[in-house]
């Protein structure tokens, strides 16, 4: 099985990691995040749901301790050569096997960082690790060491991000076309996933939140989807993935006669989204993005309807979550740099009226402006005549452009009826 990056790129990532370990005074790093394992070596698995651990020493030695089910998987998908298997037997303590591996790599008595913030390292497993390494090595939390290195993507990574963005645009077109009264929301979900998989994409790291009616107020996946109503609001928040690199999109399709309040919410969200992209510039902070979002929506009269975060960075992620850090919330000091990728969402949930409206898309930070890799509609998507107006993709995908130029050149979602054009002019 081919690696998805060159061996030289993996070697450079490991070099950067070791340099940061040296800067932090660490002799080794215990790795439990699957994203880190993939980023450093290409190792691709969902076996992290059971115990496994990787160790990288500051002198460059690297090894994996995993189960027999991932023996061939790790050899065939990665650059790893030193792979140790802990045996599945009743009463096994794989943390002891991990310690033995670290000892072989010279880790006894050393300062070792640990990725404690990892979905595969549950509280119970972390206790096993701490106990096994007690009086063996000095452990400290290094959960953010590699995460921060992963923030700025390489050209090869950004190529995967762009492909994921194309797949997201394709899936959104399916959602807008199929979201008509009487259609099963689950069937729409299935066809959206179908277009991503046909494009050689991956299932996203999280199940997609979507729903109609009151369920459009829910921004987490839930069971029970129902059908699109004759007078409805149907929320879609989804991510496409390519080689595990994610991009996300968010939109609400309206059926029947549009409520003027919905249209005003859309306008407010569109203006806030465009304002946020204008501040996605190197040197600004992630907190600055949120503050721009809050000011814009509050000025439009929606104070109390928006969330305490308006987006997050994206990249390579594994289940159960496609969201990566940092989150866009007030006060976040992370400074933006070229090569970072962000999904920004303007979510308005009005608990008094039961109305929902959301708009979100993904872009790459560049030296000049945010470069959109997928595209939320800039006009409401209406499905009153049996065929939803589709959000259009740009005629051609070009290198980084200022957001306002890209938005200005974007075509309307679809042809509007004379009546809807008249209403648009009145607004």
C-alpha positions, -999 to 999 in steps of 0.1 A, spaced: 0 0 0 14 34 -10 22 61 15 2 93 10 33 115 16 69 111 6 93 95 31 112 128 30 82 147 42 77 122 71 114 125 80 111 163 81 80 162 103 99 139 127 129 163 126 107 192 135 91 172 164 125 163 178 137 199 176 106 210 196 112 182 221 148 195 226 134 230 230 111 218 257 137 197 274 122 163 266 141 131 259 112 113 244 75 115 235 48 90 242 23 94 214 -14 83 217 -32 106 193 -39 88 160 -35 120 141 0 124 154 9 88 144 -5 94 109 13 127 105 47 114 117 47 80 100 16 74 78 2 48 102 -35 46 94 -59 27 116 -89 30 139 -72 6 163 -66 34 187 -100 25 202 -80 -2 221 -46 4 237 -17 14 215 12 37 220 41 51 199 74 64 212 97 89 196 131 95 212 150 127 208 178 109 189 153 97 163 144 62 172 107 54 169 86 24 177 50 13 180 33 -9 206 0 -23 193 -22 -53 190 -18 -82 166 -48 -69 146 -27 -39 136 6 -57 130 2 -58 92 -18 -26 91 10 -6 107 37 -22 84 17 -16 52 6 19 58 36 36 75 73 41 76 76 22 109 100 -7 112 101 -13 149 66 -27 158 59 -45 191 28 -65 198 12 -67 232 -8 -99 236 -46 -100 241 -50 -122 271 -72 -119 302 -55 -96 327 -30 -81 303 -15 -47 311 -3 -32 278 12 -3 296 39 -26 309 46 -37 273 48 -1 263 73 6 291 95 -23 280 96 -9 245 106 25 258 133 10 279 147 -7 248 149 27 232 168 42 261 139 59 279 146 48 315 153 77 338 145 103 310 121 132 307 92 120 286 63 140 272 29 123 270 0 130 247 -26 128 275 -52 146 254 -60 117 231 -93 99 224 -76 65 226 -60 72 260 -90 70 283 -88 80 319 -84 43 329 -56 38 304 -38 70 314 -37 56 350 -22 24 337 5 44 319 13 66 349 15 36 372 37 16 347 62 46 343 63 55 380 99 54 392 109 46 356 108 80 339 96 116 346 63 121 326 48 155 317 19 166 296 29 173 260 -5 170 244 0 202 223 36 196 211 27 180 177 -7 196 175 9 230 172 33 217 146 4 204 125 -13 237 124 6 250 94 1 226 65 27 216 39 19 220 1 11 183 -1 -13 186 28 -30 216 13 -35 197 -19 -55 171 1 -74 199 18 -84 214 -16 -96 180 -29 -117 176 2 -131 211 -5 -141 200 -40 -159 170 -26 -177 192 -1 -190 214 -28 -202 183 -47 -220 170 -16 -236 204 -10 -250 205 -45 -266 171 -39 -281 183 -6 -296 214 -23 -310 195 -52 -326 167 -31 -339 188 -3 -375 190 -15 -408 184 4 -414 147 11 -378 136 6 -362 115 34 -334 134 52 -316 102 57 -317 95 19 -301 130 13 -274 121 39 -267 89 20 -265 105 -14 -241 132 -1 -219 105 14 -221 86 -19 -207 115 -40 -178 119 -15 -169 82 -16 -172 81 -54 -147 108 -55 -122 86 -35 -129 105 -3 -132 92 32 -160 90 57 -156 120 79 -144 117 115 -178 126 129 -214 119 120 -231 148 103 -256 170 122 -287 176 100 -324 179 105 -356 196 96 -382 215 116 -373 218 153 -344 194 146 -327 222 126 -320 237 160 -297 208 169 -260 212 160 -251 176 171 -260 144 153 -291 127 166 -310 96 156 -344 98 138 -343 121 107 -378 122 93 -387 138 60 -385 173 45 -417 192 52 -437 214 29 -428 245 50 -395 236 66 -360 246 76 -334 218 70 -300 223 84 -269 206 69 -235 206 87 -211 182 72 -175 175 64 -158 159 35 -125 141 40 -97 132 16 -68 112 29 -82 121 64 -79 158 57 -112 175 63 -132 205 51 -166 215 64 -197 233 50 -229 245 67 -262 257 53 -300 257 59 -324 250 30 -359 266 32 -390 250 17 -423 266 11 -429 304 14 -397 318 30 -403 335 63 -389 371 62 -372 364 95 -353 335 80 -341 358 51 -330 384 76 -311 358 96 -294 346 64 -283 381 55 -269 386 90 -250 354 88 -236 361 53 -224 396 64 -208 382 95 -191 354 76 -176 378 50 -165 401 78 -148 372 96 -129 362 64 -117 397 61 -98 394 94 -84 360 86 -50 374 80 -15 365 92 -8 383 125 -44 385 137 -55 361 164 -81 334 165 -99 354 192 -101 383 168 -122 362 144 -147 354 171 -150 390 182 -157 401 146 -184 374 144 -200 386 177 -200 423 168 -215 417 134 -243 394 146 -250 416 176 -252 447 154 -278 428 132 -299 422 163 -290 386 171 -273 390 204 -281 358 224 -288 337 193 -252 329 183 -228 304 200 -197 310 221 -175 297 193 -177 304 156 -153 278 141 -121 259 144 -91 247 125 -92 216 103 -67 191 91 -61 154 96 -85 140 122 -98 107 132 -131 97 149 -149 107 169 -144 143 159 -133 163 128 -129 195 149 -93 204 156 -78 230 179 -77 260 182 -114 269 185 -125 303 175 -137 318 208 -131 351 227 -96 356 239 -79 328 220 -43 340 215 -33 317 187 -18 339 159 -28 331 124 -1 320 99 -2 312 62 -9 275 56 -35 272 85 -70 260 76 -102 272 93 -138 263 91 -159 293 102 -196 290 109 -222 316 116 -249 298 136 -281 315 146 -305 296 168 -335 316 180 -351 297 208 -380 322 210 -392 317 174 -378 282 167 -360 295 136 -325 283 126 -301 297 101 -265 288 96 -237 295 71 -202 281 71 -173 272 48 -136 264 49 -105 284 38 -68 284 38 -49 313 54 -26 329 29 -3 360 31 -29 381 15 -64 368 22 -84 337 30 -85 313 1 -119 295 1 -116 257 -7 -154 252 -5 -182 276 -9 -214 283 11 -242 300 -8 -244 337 -8 -281 337 -15 -307 317 5 -313 282 -8 -351 280 -14 -371 249 -23 -406 262 -30 -411 248 -65 -398 213 -59 -362 220 -69 -339 237 -45 -318 266 -58 -282 252 -58 -252 271 -45 -229 274 -74 -192 267 -73 -167 291 -90 -163 285 -127 -126 278 -121 -105 272 -90 -77 297 -89 -49 305 -65 -55 327 -34 -79 355 -40 -93 381 -16 -126 368 -3 -147 397 -15 -134 392 -50 -142 355 -49 -176 361 -35 -184 388 -60 -175 365 -89 -196 336 -75 -227 330 -95 -262 330 -79 -272 296 -66 -296 291 -94 -321 310 -115 -348 326 -94 -384 331 -104 -396 365 -112 -415 366 -80 -385 358 -59 -364 384 -77 -390 410 -69 -389 400 -32 -351 402 -33 -353 438 -46 -377 448 -19 -353 435 7 
